Amino acid sequence: MSLQLVQSTIKELEAEKFSIHNIVNRVLKIAHQRKDLKEIIYLKLNKVSIDDEKIVALYEEYKPLATIMRVSLKQYREIFIDVESTYKKHRMVDWHVSDTKGVVEDHIVGLSISELTNSIFQLELLLEKNQLPEGLHTLDLYYENLKKRKIDNIYINQLGNCRLILNNIRDYLIDYLINLESDMVRIEEIEVMNAQEELTALIENGHRVKHECYTPAEFGGGFITGIEYNSWIEECKMFLKKYVSDTEILSSFSKASERAVGNGESHFNQMTAILNSLKKYDLDAVVTQKDEVKSEKIDKIFISHSSKDIEYVSALVDILNDIGIKKSDEYIFCSSLPGYGIPYGEDIYDFLKQELKKENIMVLFVLSDNYYDSAPCLNEMGATWITSKQYNSVLTPNFNFKMIDGAINPTKISFRMNDKDGVNNFRDTLIKTFELDKVDYKIWEKDRNVFLEKVNILAEAEMKNFNTQVQLENVRKVEEDVELQFRFVNITEREIEFRYIDIELIDKLGNKFHTSIDDSILDEFRLHPKENKVIKWRVKNDTPYLARRDDREKSIVTFEI
């Protein structure tokens, strides 16, 4: 998370038109990274449609996170009640229910952000369509006009309230991000200090926080607790991680901090004593040594692949985790898998370019027919060659060695995915490159065999459909439906029937749409021998996905014959 990301998000929110879905997801990710409990709860309340039962469920869902953050149950309950109150305040409106029931005052609108956005779109359409019929006599025109005005009032009331709620949410996000921006600017100012100045500021801030978070006990003594105290302890840990290499010092501070929250001053005194002892160390020299070691080490894998090979890639990421590569976007980048991909709000091409500029990255090419059919994949291959990145190549089981082309060296092959010896050699290479601890070989054999079995199942399914092509050539909006244009190619001498055809679409805003061709259509559909034809089918769409902004490169069609 960078200050630039926070500032760009504020700028988007302050614009007249903004993409609420993407921004909320982006801010929620920021809040999770910072463990800002209030903002996490608030955003989760707004992301789903809410009733009393769901509020209780959400309260229970985030109780473990509060425990991890060392927030007492009493404090957590107070935080949740406060957030719930804010949520209801932002959603309390005079809501026009219908022309019979009229306006309900102080109504809490429990629609999710997605539902609010869709409601605005639908209400605008209804307002536009609510027109007076032509050719009416004067009296009929009078009554129709009364009826139209009554219906318009309902739509206008609900439309205005939906916009008001979204603006309240926007104002909340802006306030949060502006405060966050101030904190980050302050941290940047601290980073300009040398290590000893930073240490002094940290100790002084600790005494201030202790004073503000100290609660006297009824029979003498007292205890220190509060989110600010938690935050100060985490700042201390980050400082130590950055500047201290002595494991004994790190261990001593960690033990003192474990019981610090909710207890007396003795643990605080232990922590500040450790910090004070560091005043005699040359801390800047330590961090310089750490940076030099870090800069020479490869510690991240960039997986270059076609999104159409997502199932193979998912299995590959699983085996990387089994080998010892951590489950984090800090260690694996894979644009098609949630959690390993491009952060919310980042431009996809700028982000990929920045990733490939990094010195500590190894590129892993997952080569297939789909890969060589993808222009973005070939661009990634070229960028890797230009920047002279360390790379390895992995072949999907049904891909022919002879098809390897472009900037890839055909002799530099890690393994074919279903080759047991190749997988073993690949594991040994990664353990050496990433300086990983070796997993017990019995455990590794089990993990490897699970991987091989999964890959073989995928390869068999792929082979069944190998001589049949189904390509999505065009997507467009037709009334309230989505029209899909497919090209079917059958190079065999037999007639082909389809068991299913599933489609996943995604627009340039990140909205996804999953659909399947209806069985009644497929029952009548046949692909004749040596046939190459184009078919158009219409499907219903009740999601935020926008056909006019479809991101064709990310479309996925799966089928079985």
C-alpha positions in Angstrom: 0.0 0.0 0.0 1.4 3.4 -1.0 0.6 7.0 -0.2 0.1 7.5 -4.0 -2.6 4.8 -4.0 -4.4 6.5 -1.0 -4.2 9.9 -2.7 -5.4 8.6 -6.1 -8.4 7.0 -4.4 -9.3 10.2 -2.6 -9.1 12.0 -6.0 -11.5 9.4 -7.6 -14.0 9.8 -4.7 -14.0 13.5 -5.0 -14.8 13.4 -8.7 -18.4 13.9 -9.8 -18.7 10.4 -11.1 -16.9 7.5 -9.4 -16.9 3.7 -9.5 -18.2 2.8 -6.1 -17.7 -0.9 -6.4 -14.0 -0.8 -7.3 -13.3 2.0 -4.7 -15.0 0.2 -1.8 -13.1 -3.0 -2.6 -9.9 -1.1 -2.8 -10.5 0.7 0.5 -11.6 -2.5 2.2 -8.2 -4.1 1.1 -6.4 -1.1 2.6 -8.4 -1.4 5.9 -7.5 -5.1 6.1 -3.8 -4.5 5.5 -3.9 -1.9 8.3 -6.2 -4.0 10.5 -8.5 -0.9 10.9 -11.4 -2.8 12.5 -14.0 0.0 12.4 -13.6 0.6 8.7 -13.6 -3.1 7.9 -16.9 -3.6 9.7 -18.4 -0.5 8.1 -17.5 -1.5 4.6 -18.7 -5.1 5.1 -22.0 -3.9 6.4 -22.4 -1.8 3.2 -21.2 -4.6 0.8 -24.1 -6.9 1.6 -27.9 -6.4 2.0 -28.5 -6.2 5.8 -31.1 -7.4 8.3 -30.9 -8.1 12.0 -29.8 -11.7 11.4 -27.0 -10.7 9.1 -25.8 -8.0 11.6 -25.5 -10.7 14.3 -23.6 -13.0 11.9 -21.2 -10.2 10.9 -20.6 -9.4 14.6 -19.6 -13.0 15.2 -17.5 -13.1 12.0 -15.1 -10.3 13.1 -14.8 -11.3 16.7 -11.7 -13.5 16.0 -10.1 -10.6 14.2 -10.6 -8.4 17.3 -9.0 -11.1 19.4 -6.0 -11.2 17.1 -5.7 -7.5 17.5 -5.9 -7.9 21.2 -9.1 -5.9 21.5 -11.1 -6.9 24.5 -14.6 -8.3 24.0 -16.1 -5.2 25.7 -14.1 -2.9 23.4 -15.1 -4.9 20.4 -18.8 -4.7 21.3 -18.5 -0.9 21.8 -16.7 -0.5 18.4 -19.4 -2.7 16.6 -22.3 -0.8 18.2 -20.7 2.5 17.2 -20.1 1.4 13.6 -23.7 0.0 13.4 -25.0 3.3 14.6 -23.0 5.1 11.9 -24.3 2.7 9.2 -27.9 3.3 10.2 -27.4 7.0 10.4 -26.1 7.0 6.8 -29.0 4.9 5.6 -31.9 6.6 7.5 -34.2 8.3 5.0 -37.9 9.2 4.4 -38.6 6.4 2.0 -41.6 6.4 -0.4 -42.8 2.8 -0.2 -45.7 3.0 -2.7 -48.6 5.1 -3.8 -50.8 3.5 -1.2 -48.6 3.4 1.9 -46.9 6.7 1.1 -43.7 7.9 2.9 -42.2 6.0 5.8 -40.1 8.3 8.0 -36.7 7.3 9.3 -36.6 4.1 7.2 -33.3 2.2 7.2 -32.5 1.1 3.6 -30.6 -2.2 4.0 -29.6 -2.6 0.3 -26.1 -3.5 -0.5 -23.9 -1.0 -2.5 -24.4 -3.2 -5.6 -28.1 -3.2 -5.1 -28.2 0.6 -4.6 -26.2 1.2 -7.8 -28.5 -1.2 -9.7 -31.6 0.5 -8.2 -30.4 3.9 -9.5 -29.9 2.5 -12.9 -33.4 0.8 -12.9 -35.2 3.9 -11.4 -33.7 6.1 -14.1 -35.0 3.7 -16.7 -38.4 3.6 -15.1 -38.6 7.4 -15.0 -37.6 7.6 -18.6 -40.2 5.0 -19.6 -43.1 6.5 -17.6 -44.5 8.7 -20.4 -48.1 9.8 -21.1 -49.8 7.8 -23.9 -50.5 9.8 -27.1 -53.9 10.7 -28.5 -55.8 11.0 -25.1 -58.8 13.2 -24.7 -58.5 16.1 -22.2 -60.1 14.4 -19.2 -58.2 11.1 -19.8 -55.0 13.1 -20.2 -55.7 14.9 -16.9 -56.1 11.6 -14.9 -53.1 9.9 -16.7 -51.0 12.9 -15.8 -52.0 12.7 -12.1 -51.1 9.0 -12.2 -47.8 9.7 -13.9 -46.9 12.4 -11.4 -47.7 10.1 -8.5 -45.5 7.3 -9.9 -42.7 9.8 -10.8 -42.7 11.0 -7.2 -42.1 7.5 -5.9 -39.2 7.0 -8.4 -37.7 10.4 -7.7 -37.9 9.9 -3.9 -36.2 6.5 -4.1 -33.7 7.7 -6.6 -32.7 10.6 -4.5 -32.4 8.5 -1.4 -30.2 5.9 -3.1 -27.9 8.7 -4.3 -27.9 10.3 -0.8 -26.8 7.0 0.8 -24.0 6.4 -1.7 -22.8 10.0 -1.1 -22.8 9.4 2.7 -20.7 6.3 2.1 -18.4 8.3 -0.1 -18.0 11.0 2.6 -17.1 8.4 5.1 -14.5 6.9 2.9 -13.0 10.3 2.1 -12.7 11.1 5.8 -11.0 7.8 6.5 -8.5 8.1 3.6 -7.7 11.8 4.5 -6.8 10.7 8.0 -4.8 7.8 6.6 -3.0 10.1 4.2 -2.0 12.4 7.2 -0.7 9.3 9.1 1.3 8.1 6.0 2.8 11.6 5.4 3.8 11.6 9.1 5.5 8.2 8.6 7.3 9.4 5.5 8.6 12.3 7.5 9.8 9.9 10.2 11.5 7.8 7.5 13.5 10.8 6.5 15.0 10.8 10.0 18.0 8.6 10.7 17.4 5.5 12.8 18.3 7.0 16.1 15.9 10.0 15.6 13.2 7.6 14.7 13.9 5.5 17.8 13.7 8.6 20.0 10.4 9.6 18.4 9.0 6.1 18.9 9.9 6.0 22.6 8.4 9.5 23.2 5.2 8.5 21.4 5.0 5.3 23.6 5.0 7.3 26.8 2.2 9.6 25.4 0.1 6.6 24.3 0.6 4.9 27.7 -0.6 8.0 29.5 -3.7 8.2 27.3 -4.5 4.5 27.4 -3.9 3.9 31.1 -6.9 3.0 33.2 -6.5 3.1 37.1 -7.8 0.0 38.9 -10.3 0.3 41.7 -7.9 -1.1 44.4 -4.7 0.5 43.2 -2.5 0.0 40.2 -4.1 -0.1 36.7 -3.8 -1.4 33.2 -3.0 -0.2 29.7 -5.4 -1.0 26.8 -6.7 0.4 23.6 -6.3 0.4 19.8 -3.7 3.2 19.9 -1.6 1.1 22.3 -1.9 -1.9 19.9 -0.8 0.3 17.0 2.2 1.6 18.9 3.4 -1.9 19.7 3.0 -2.9 16.0 5.1 0.2 15.0 7.8 -0.9 17.5 7.8 -4.4 15.9 8.2 -2.9 12.4 11.0 -0.7 13.6 12.8 -3.7 15.2 12.3 -5.8 12.1 13.8 -3.1 9.9 16.8 -2.2 12.1 17.7 -5.1 14.4 19.2 -8.4 13.4 19.9 -9.7 16.9 17.3 -12.5 17.4 17.6 -12.4 21.2 16.5 -8.7 21.2 13.6 -9.5 18.8 12.5 -12.4 21.0 12.6 -10.4 24.2 10.5 -7.6 22.8 8.0 -10.1 21.3 7.6 -11.9 24.7 7.1 -8.5 26.5 4.5 -7.4 24.0 2.4 -10.6 24.1 1.0 -9.8 27.5 1.3 -6.0 27.4 -2.3 -5.1 26.3 -4.7 -5.2 29.2 -2.0 -5.5 31.9 0.0 -3.2 34.1 3.0 -1.0 33.4 5.7 -3.7 33.9 5.4 -5.0 30.3 5.4 -1.5 28.9 8.6 -0.8 31.0 10.2 -3.9 29.6 9.5 -2.8 26.0 10.8 0.7 26.5 13.9 -0.6 28.2 14.7 -2.7 25.1 14.1 0.3 22.9 16.4 2.5 25.1 19.1 -0.2 25.0 19.3 0.3 21.2 20.6 3.9 21.4 24.1 2.6 21.5 23.8 0.5 18.2 24.6 1.7 14.7 21.1 0.9 13.4 21.5 2.4 9.9 24.4 0.1 9.2 22.2 -2.9 10.0 19.5 -1.9 7.6 22.1 -1.3 4.9 23.4 -4.8 5.3 19.9 -6.2 5.2 19.1 -4.3 2.0 22.3 -5.6 0.3 21.4 -9.2 1.1 17.8 -8.7 0.0 18.7 -7.1 -3.3 20.7 -10.2 -4.4 18.0 -12.7 -3.6 15.2 -13.9 -5.9 12.0 -13.9 -3.8 9.0 -13.6 -6.1 7.6 -15.6 -9.0 5.7 -13.9 -11.9 3.5 -16.5 -13.6 3.0 -15.6 -17.3 0.0 -17.5 -18.6 -3.2 -17.5 -20.6 -6.3 -17.0 -18.6 -7.8 -19.9 -20.5 -5.3 -22.2 -18.7 -6.5 -21.1 -15.3 -7.1 -24.6 -14.0 -3.6 -25.7 -14.8 -2.2 -22.5 -13.3 -4.3 -23.0 -10.1 -2.8 -26.5 -9.7 0.7 -25.0 -10.4 0.2 -22.4 -7.6 -0.8 -25.1 -5.2 2.4 -27.1 -5.9 4.4 -23.9 -5.4 2.8 -23.5 -2.0 3.6 -27.1 -1.2 7.2 -26.6 -2.2 7.4 -23.7 0.3 6.6 -20.5 -1.7 4.3 -18.5 0.7 0.6 -17.9 -0.1 0.9 -14.2 -0.6 1.0 -11.7 -3.5 4.4 -10.7 -2.1 5.8 -14.0 -3.3 3.6 -15.0 -6.2 2.0 -12.9 -8.9 -0.7 -14.5 -11.0 -3.2 -12.2 -12.6 -6.0 -14.8 -12.9 -6.1 -15.9 -9.3 -7.8 -14.0 -6.4 -5.2 -12.8 -3.9 -2.3 -13.1 -6.2 -3.3 -10.6 -8.9 -3.4 -6.9 -9.6 -4.5 -4.7 -6.7 -7.8 -2.8 -6.9 -7.5 0.5 -8.8 -4.1 -0.3 -10.4 -3.8 0.1 -14.2 -3.1 -3.5 -15.4 -0.4 -2.6 -18.0 1.4 -0.2 -15.7 1.3 -2.7 -12.9 2.7 -5.5 -15.0 5.5 -3.2 -16.3 6.5 -2.3 -12.7 6.5 -5.9 -11.7 8.8 -6.9 -14.5 11.2 -4.1 -13.6 11.9 -5.6 -10.2 15.3 -7.2 -9.8 14.2 -9.9 -7.4 11.6 -11.6 -9.6 11.7 -14.9 -11.6 9.3 -15.4 -14.5 7.5 -18.7 -15.0 6.0 -19.2 -18.4 3.1 -21.7 -18.6 3.3 -22.6 -22.3 0.3 -23.9 -24.2 -1.6 -23.4 -27.5 -3.7 -20.8 -25.6 -0.5 -18.9 -24.6 0.7 -18.5 -28.2 -2.8 -17.3 -29.2 -2.7 -14.5 -26.6 -1.1 -11.1 -27.6 -0.7 -10.0 -23.9 1.2 -13.3 -23.1 3.6 -12.7 -26.0 4.1 -9.2 -24.8 5.1 -10.5 -21.4 7.5 -12.9 -23.0 9.1 -10.1 -25.0 9.3 -7.9 -21.9 11.1 -10.7 -20.0 13.6 -11.1 -22.8 14.3 -7.3 -23.0 14.8 -7.0 -19.2 16.9 -10.2 -19.1 14.9 -11.7 -16.3 15.6 -15.2 -14.9 12.9 -17.5 -16.2 11.7 -21.1 -16.5 9.2 -22.7 -18.8 6.5 -25.1 -17.9 4.5 -27.0 -20.6 0.9 -28.0 -20.3 0.6 -31.8 -21.0 -1.0 -31.5 -24.4 1.3 -28.8 -25.7 3.9 -29.9 -28.3 7.6 -29.0 -27.7 7.9 -28.2 -31.4 5.5 -25.3 -31.0 7.9 -23.3 -28.7 8.7 -20.0 -30.4 9.5 -16.4 -29.7 11.9 -15.2 -27.0 11.8 -18.5 -25.2 14.9 -20.7 -25.3 13.6 -24.2 -26.2 16.4 -25.9 -24.3 15.5 -24.1 -21.0 12.5 -26.3 -20.0 11.7 -26.8 -16.3 9.3 -29.6 -16.8 6.1 -30.9 -18.5 3.4 -30.6 -15.9 2.6 -34.4 -15.8 6.3 -35.4 -15.7 7.1 -36.7 -12.2 10.9 -36.4 -12.5 10.5 -32.9 -14.0 8.4 -31.8 -11.0 11.0 -33.2 -8.6 13.8 -31.3 -10.4 11.7 -28.1 -10.4 11.2 -28.4 -6.7 15.0 -28.8 -6.1 15.6 -25.7 -8.2 13.1 -23.5 -6.3 14.5 -24.7 -2.9 17.9 -23.6 -3.9 16.9 -20.3 -5.6 14.5 -19.2 -2.9 16.6 -20.6 0.0 13.6 -22.7 1.3 13.5 -25.3 4.0 13.1 -28.8 2.6 9.8 -30.5 3.4 9.8 -34.1 4.6 10.0 -36.2 1.5 7.1 -38.4 2.4 4.9 -35.3 2.7 6.3 -34.0 -0.6 5.6 -37.2 -2.4 2.0 -37.0 -1.3 1.6 -33.4 -2.4 3.4 -34.1 -5.8 1.1 -37.1 -6.5 -2.0 -35.0 -5.8 -0.7 -32.4 -8.3 0.1 -35.0 -11.0 -3.4 -36.6 -10.6 -5.1 -33.2 -10.9 -3.0 -32.3 -14.0 -3.7 -35.7 -15.6 -7.5 -35.2 -15.1 -7.3 -31.8 -16.7 -5.2 -33.1 -19.6 -7.7 -35.9 -20.3 -10.7 -33.5 -20.3 -8.7 -31.2 -22.6 -7.9 -34.0 -25.0 -11.6 -34.9 -25.2 -12.4 -31.5 -26.6 -9.1 -31.1 -28.5 -10.5 -31.4 -32.0 -13.4 -29.1 -31.3 -13.0 -25.3 -31.0 -15.6 -23.0 -29.4 -14.5 -19.3 -29.6 -16.4 -16.3 -28.3 -16.1 -13.8 -31.1 -18.4 -11.0 -30.0 -20.5 -9.8 -27.0 -23.1 -7.1 -27.2 -26.1 -5.8 -25.3 -29.6 -6.4 -26.8 -32.4 -4.8 -24.8 -31.9 -6.2 -21.3 -30.1 -9.3 -22.5 -26.5 -10.2 -23.6 -26.0 -11.6 -27.1 -23.1 -14.0 -27.4 -21.6 -14.8 -30.8 -19.7 -18.1 -31.0 -17.6 -19.7 -33.7 -17.7 -23.5 -33.7 -15.1 -25.5 -35.5 -15.3 -29.3 -35.9 -12.3 -30.8 -37.8 -13.4 -34.4 -37.1 -15.5 -36.7 -39.4 -18.3 -37.2 -36.8 -21.3 -35.2 -35.6 -20.7 -33.5 -32.2 -23.2 -32.8 -29.4 -22.4 -30.6 -26.4 -23.1 -31.6 -22.7 -22.6 -28.1 -21.6 -21.2 -24.7 -22.5 -20.3 -22.4 -19.6 -19.1 -18.8 -20.1 -17.4 -16.4 -17.7 -17.3 -12.7 -18.9 -15.7 -9.7 -17.2 -15.9 -6.1 -18.1 -13.2 -3.4 -17.8 -14.6 -2.4 -14.4 -14.0 -5.8 -13.0 -17.7 -6.9 -12.9 -18.1 -10.6 -13.6 -20.9 -12.5 -15.3 -21.3 -16.3 -15.2 -23.8 -18.0 -17.5 -24.5 -21.3 -19.2 -26.2 -22.0 -22.5 -29.6 -23.5 -21.7 -29.9 -27.3 -22.0 -33.0 -27.0 -24.2 -30.9 -25.1 -26.7 -28.0 -27.6 -26.6 -30.4 -30.5 -27.0 -31.3 -29.2 -30.5 -27.8 -28.1 -31.4 -25.4 -30.3 -33.5 -22.0 -29.6 -35.0 -21.7 -31.5 -38.2 -18.5 -33.2 -39.6 -15.9 -30.7 -40.9 -18.2 -27.8 -40.0 -17.1 -24.2 -39.2 -20.0 -21.9 -38.3 -21.1 -18.9 -36.3 -24.0 -19.0 -33.9 -25.6 -16.2 -31.9 -27.5 -16.9 -28.6 -29.1 -14.5 -26.1 -28.8 -14.9 -22.3 -30.4 -13.0 -19.4 -28.1 -10.7 -17.4 -29.2 -9.3 -14.0 -25.7 -8.4 -12.8 -23.7 -5.2 -12.9 -21.6 -6.6 -15.8 -21.6 -4.2 -18.8 -21.5 -5.9 -22.2 -20.4 -2.7 -24.0 -17.3 -2.7 -21.9 -16.5 -6.4 -22.1 -12.8 -7.3 -21.6 -12.6 -10.0 -24.3 -9.1 -11.1 -23.5 -10.4 -12.4 -20.1 -13.4 -14.2 -21.4 -13.4 -17.9 -20.5 -15.5 -20.5 -22.4 -15.6 -24.1 -21.0 -17.4 -27.0 -22.6 -17.7 -30.7 -22.8 -18.7 -32.8 -25.8 
